Amino acid sequence: MSDDEKRTINELIAKGSYAMVLLSTDNLDDTFATVEASGAEIVQEPTQQPWGVRDFAVRDPAGTMVRVNQR
């Protein structure tokens, strides 16, 4: 990896746009309702993904993508 690539990745990490958090819950719909009511930036509403997972996505204030799936 070049120094320029390392610098770019470090800048993305510092801005929060190069990371993702994965969480799971027993009740996706209730969790989504709670998160949505908090005013969080919704990226994707609950969706059944082609690979079998049902999830939703939000972005935290630092810009990190947070995906929550149904257990």
Number of C-alpha atoms within 10 A of each C-alpha: 5 7 8 9 10 11 11 12 14 13 13 13 14 13 13 17 15 14 13 14 13 11 12 13 14 10 11 18 15 11 17 21 11 12 14 14 9 9 8 13 15 16 13 12 14 16 12 13 10 7 6 7 13 15 23 22 20 21 19 15 10 10 17 17 20 17 17 20 21 17 12
